[in-house]
Amino acid sequence: MIISAALILAAVFILASALLSAGLIVLLKPLLVRYALARPNARSSHKTPTPQGGGIAVVLATLLVAYGAIFFSKDMLLDLSTIFVGDTPGDRVSPLLPWTLAVATMVLAVMGAVDDMRPLPATVRLVLQGAAVALILLTVPPGLRIAPGIASLWVERLLIFVAGLWFVNLTNFMDGLDWMTVAEFAPITAAIAAAAAILSLADVHLLALALFGALLGFAPFNKPVARLFLGDVGSLPIGLLVGWMLLKLAGSGALAAAILLPLYYLADATITLLKRLTRGERVWQAHRTHFYQQATDNGFSAMAVAAHVFGLNLVLAALALATLTWPAWPIQIGALSIGAGLVALVLKRFATPRLVRVIA
């Protein structure tokens, strides 16, 4: 009975967020066509001018559904937290999302919207991104630790700040192909929702469901060949929201799962950054050297790239949930090893030109 109620509630939140996201896109698209048209250039993956900024709808739908449900039904949600996470929730259970997360998300959304219409200097972007990440970390309780006994609280917080700033940026860097963000974050948010239920994190569960639904509402408009792009207004806040959820997972003893879920994005973006640094390139400038971009240059269609990423993330999600179901360290190490190996195979496949059969 509890499982059925949880599934019904999850479906309601997902459907509400999806419909709101799609509805907002329909309403906002004429404005985006007029003020936020992305014109193709040498580094683009698209060939015709396409409106960007669909992330406005994704972010607004996510926040309105998640925070709106809490604001209007706080008492109900306190009772339903036991439905989301079971009959005996632990001390970590709280359906209340921090207000700082909403503020920081909107800061990045506004910055991204401005940047979509008129590019901002890299320093301004970095300062605002750092402020958003810092705002969240300042309100993270001291009891949330990832590696207690290994590093001091302040050292750990500094490393989390750097990791959070990088995750926000890499999410933006990787959003350069139709359906890429959907293929990456739809499986991740669905898996986070499941993991949050296992770990008794009702707040993370609710936010993950809302973001998952909002991405589903955006997906039809971004299907190759895309009629609408996410834009910085969407990619930056999504990176922040998912980063916060992964932090909560890692701080609840699910470090292996928190690493596995975004492993493809982490590997593609980080390896690409290191390669560009060794070549002495200006890493803040746009480029076409990510593995997923090499894939399109090597003969993969946008749909094929998205399918590879989506399939890989389904496997990574299964491995992540396995580490929660069987928490023994051999399972953790084994899952991480398998995940890393699969990511390496996909990266190698993307970087290898596809053979074209020539018919005489």
Secondary structure, 3 states (H helix, E strand, C coil): CHHHHHHHHHHHHHHHHHHHHHHHHHHHHHHHHHHCEECCCCCCCCCCCEEECCHHHHHHHHHHHHHHHHHHCHHHHHHHHHHHHCCCCCCCCCCCCCHHHHHHHHHHHHHHHHHHHCCCCHHHHHHHHHHHHHHHHHCCCCCCCCCCCCCCHHHHHHHHHHHHHHHHHHHHHHCCCCCHHHHHHHHHHHHHHHHHHHHCCHHHHHHHHHHHHHHHHHHHHHCCCCCCECCHHHHHHHHHHHHHHHHHHHHCCCHHHHHHCCHHHHHHHHHHHHHHHHCCCCCCCCCCCCHHHHHHHCCCCHHHHHHHHHHHHHHHHHHHHHHHHCCCHHHHHHHHHHHHHHHHHHHHHHHCCCCCCCCC
